[in-house]
């Protein structure tokens, strides 16, 4: 399992397309542990680019605060599970809570 999280200032960026970096976590869903983390600078933000880029890196899940409907659709078409409405917490905490089944997602912070 590879979980991608958009990051700004060390925390989840509430607007998916405007993050500074993406944290890409390798995780084991059976043992509910993080196996590794890689931080990557995304390509320039243009419609449709980030979903293809992250899917190409092997992302299977993305945890975001807010994400437009088009990006969500593109992720689903690539077989990537989308979780929106996550709080602006540290990425390791979000992944740990997701693996434990305790991540509470709220309202999508993006309205386009």
C-alpha positions in Angstrom: 0.0 0.0 0.0 1.3 3.5 -0.9 -0.4 6.5 0.7 0.1 10.0 -0.7 -0.4 13.1 1.4 -0.1 16.7 0.1 2.1 18.7 2.5 2.6 22.4 3.3 4.6 23.6 6.3 5.0 20.0 7.6 1.3 19.3 7.8 -1.5 18.1 5.5 -2.2 20.9 3.0 -5.9 21.6 2.9 -5.8 22.3 -0.9 -4.5 19.3 -2.7 -3.3 21.1 -5.8 -1.3 23.8 -3.9 1.0 21.8 -1.7 4.7 22.2 -1.4 5.5 18.5 -1.4 3.9 15.1 -1.3 4.7 12.6 1.4 4.5 9.1 -0.1 4.3 6.4 2.5 4.8 2.7 2.0 2.6 0.9 4.5 1.6 -2.6 5.5 -2.1 -2.8 6.1 -1.9 -6.2 7.8 0.6 -5.1 10.5 -0.8 -1.5 10.4 2.7 -0.1 10.2 4.5 2.5 8.1 7.5 1.0 6.3 9.0 4.1 4.8 8.4 7.7 3.7 9.6 9.6 0.7 9.0 13.3 0.2 8.7 14.4 -3.4 8.3 17.8 -5.1 5.2 17.7 -7.4 5.2 18.8 -11.0 3.6 22.2 -11.7 -0.1 22.3 -10.9 -2.2 21.9 -14.0 -5.6 20.1 -14.3 -5.1 16.3 -14.4 -1.4 16.2 -13.9 -1.1 15.3 -10.2 -3.5 12.3 -10.3 -1.5 10.7 -13.2 1.8 11.6 -11.6 0.9 10.0 -8.2 -0.7 6.9 -9.8 2.5 6.5 -11.8 4.5 6.5 -8.6 2.4 3.6 -7.4 0.0 5.5 -5.0 -2.9 3.3 -4.0 -4.5 5.9 -1.6 -4.5 9.6 -1.1 -5.5 11.4 2.0 -6.4 15.1 1.4 -8.2 17.9 3.1 -9.8 19.2 0.0 -9.8 18.1 -3.6 -11.9 19.1 -6.7 -14.3 16.6 -8.1 -12.3 16.3 -11.4 -9.2 15.2 -9.5 -11.2 12.8 -7.4 -12.6 11.2 -10.6 -9.2 11.0 -12.2 -7.8 9.2 -9.2 -10.7 6.7 -9.1 -10.2 6.0 -12.8 -6.6 5.2 -12.0 -7.6 2.8 -9.2 -6.5 5.2 -6.4 -8.7 5.4 -3.3 -9.4 9.0 -2.3 -10.1 10.2 1.3 -11.0 13.8 1.6 -11.9 16.0 4.6 -8.8 15.0 6.6 -7.6 17.4 9.3 -4.4 19.4 8.8 -2.3 17.1 11.0 1.2 15.7 10.6 1.3 13.1 7.8 2.6 10.2 10.0 -0.3 10.7 12.4 -2.8 10.7 9.5 -1.4 7.5 8.0 -1.2 5.8 11.4 -4.8 6.7 12.1 -5.9 5.6 8.6 -4.2 2.2 9.1 -5.8 1.8 12.5 -9.3 2.7 11.1 -9.6 5.7 13.3 -9.0 8.6 10.8 -12.1 10.8 10.8 -12.7 12.6 7.6 -14.9 15.7 7.5 -16.1 18.0 4.8 -14.2 18.3 1.6 -12.3 21.6 2.0 -12.4 22.3 -1.8 -15.5 23.5 -3.6 -14.6 23.1 -7.3 
